[in-house]
């Protein structure tokens, strides 16, 4: 049995088309950035550039994790 007051404590997004949630928007932007970085990584041959991109990907991934949790 679940009581209504228990549901109130769940982290459910209240995003609607007329009221976007900032966290959802930021997550979406970070995911799009991550996809671009991964495309760049797969096209890059230079080892230094690969290292830089891998670090950017890791940092972006950590930020996404922070937003989700």
N, C-alpha and C positions, 0 to 999 in steps of 0.2 A: 504494500500500500504506500502510495506517495502522496504527501500533503503539499498543498499549494505553496506554503511558506518554504518548503524544501526546494521547490523549483526556482524560487526567486534568487537563490544563491548560485545557480548555475550560470556560467559565463556565456550566455546566448547573445549573439549579435542582434541589434535592433535596427539594422540597416534596412532602409526602404529606398525606392528610386528617388524620392524627393528629399531624403535625409541620409546621405551616404555616411557610413561609419569610417572614421579616419584610419583606424587600424586596418580595416579591410582594404581601403584604398592604398595605404602604404605597403601592405603585403603584396597586393597586385602589382604595384610599381616595382617592388624588389624582385618579384618572380620574373617580370618582363626583363629587368636588368640582368638577372641571372641567366636567362636564356640567351641574351645577346653576348654575355661574357663567354658562355660555353661555345657559341658559334665561333667567336674570335679565337678561343683556345684551340679548337679543332683545325682552324685555318692557319695557325701560327707555327712556324718552323723554328724560329729563334728560341734557344733555351732560356735566355734571360726574360724574354717576353712571356714565355709559357709560365715561368715562375711568378712573375708579376700577376698574370691573369689568375693563376691558381690561388694566390693569396687574396685577390679581390673576390673570387668565388667563395672562398672559405669565410671571409668577413661578411659577405652578403648572406650566406647560409646561416651564420650565427645570428645575424640581425632578424632574419625570418623566424628562426627558432625562438628568439626573445619575444617577438610579437605573438607567436602562436601560444606560447606558454604563459 
